Every structure is written in structure tokens, then in C-alpha cells.
């Protein structure tokens, strides 16, 4: 699989909701990295899409994420592809960069659904979380086995930039310092 192409990328943030946060193992780290991805995407013109699982019950996306005007899809299905019209929002040639909670439920089912539709999927290992570390690790192995690329936040940012000559290099690089 080639480098992540910012022209084909779509950042998908899954269920970073306030009521889930207290139960997530290392929630702050995943949230911090998701915020970095979201900021960089905004700086570089990469479209973003967010989901919220049962927002009436679990509340909205956490305030710490700078969502700006990114669209939000409310869902009841654990896998976002189970929601009518969701897959239509993602271009067929997109490289979908995925972060979110919970890795072994909503992230996993969404990733498997996207792979089933033929999308290229990159799961950001340091920007996903589960209640238990072993659930996250098992989900990562399963997603990778089915064709998802496992990446880190820094890998995504520097692949989006490609060069230190990029006009936004200093701003994006500052996100990880």
C-alpha cells in the first residue's frame, strides 16, 4: 500500500463521546492524538467526519476535540456502515484514517464494514481506545488481519506533509511537540 495521500484522505473519528471517556483505558492519550489529527486535517484541507453512538444516551462528542464544522453522523449501529447512507459519504477511492472509541466494538465494526466496501483503511493505533488494553490489542490484530493498515498519529501527519518544505510543516510539526 502506498503512502497516505492527503488528496485522497478522509479522517473518520468514531464516538469520542463524553460519557464514554471515563471508562476508556488511556483515554487522554487517544483523545490528544485524535485532536492532533483533526487539527492537522483542518490545516491541510483533509475532510473529516465524526460519528456519535446513540447521542441521546451517550452525549455529544467531547468538547476537547476541535471539530469546527466537521459533519457528525448519529448512529445506532455499532458499525457506522450499518447506518443508511453512511458509506455514500466516503468516496470510493478514499484512504480512510480511523480513530475512535471503542476499538473492539464500534471502531472494529466500522473498519470491517469499510474494508468490505473496498475502501483503504488506516487505523491510528495511538488514537483508538477500549475499556481494557487487551480488547484494543485484539481489535488491532483482527483489523490488520483483514486488511487495515495500522499506523500512528505521527505517521499520518508526516505522510500528509511528505516534506519539510511543505508550507504548513512547522504548524503541523508543532502539534506533536
C-alpha positions, 0 to 999 in steps of 0.5 A: 500500500502506498503512502497516505495521500492527503488528496485522497484522505478522509479522517473518520473519528468514531464516538469520542463521546463524553460519557464514554471517556471515563471508562476508556483505558488511556483515554487522554492519550487517544483523545490528544492524538485524535485532536492532533489529527483533526487539527492537522486535517483542518490545516491541510484541507483533509475532510473529516467526519465524526460519528456519535453512538446513540447521542441521546444516551451517550452525549455529544462528542467531547468538547476537547476535540476541535471539530469546527464544522466537521459533519457528525453522523448519529448512529445506532449501529455499532458499525457506522456502515450499518447506518443508511447512507453512511458509506455514500459519504466516503468516496470510493477511492478514499484512504480512510484514517480511523480513530475512535472509541471503542476499538473492539466494538464500534471502531472494529465494526466500522473498519470491517464494514469499510474494508468490505466496501473496498475502501483503504483503511488506516487505523491510528493505533495511538488514537483508538481506545477500549475499556481494557488494553487487551480488547484494543490489542485484539481489535488491532490484530483482527483489523490488520488481519483483514486488511487495515493498515495500522499506523500512528498519529505521527505517521499520518501527519508526516505522510500528509506533509511528505516534506519539510518544505511543505508550507504548513510543516512547522504548524503541523510539526508543532502539534506533536511537540 
